[in-house]
């Protein structure tokens, strides 16, 4: 544990699950923190949306 806020959530890309400070993988495997469990559950979807937005912005230059 890294002493994180007990009210924060992370998404572990290695295990594809939501994690809390009581049960966390190393930082290199996590996305977050997120304020809610629901936000963490959709972390991969949001990351994909952002990648698409950035790719589109790169194409505008």
Secondary structure, DSSP 8 states (H G I E B T S, - for coil): -----TT-EEEETTTTEEE-TTS---GGGEEEEESSHHHHHTHHHHHHHHHHHHHHHHHT-
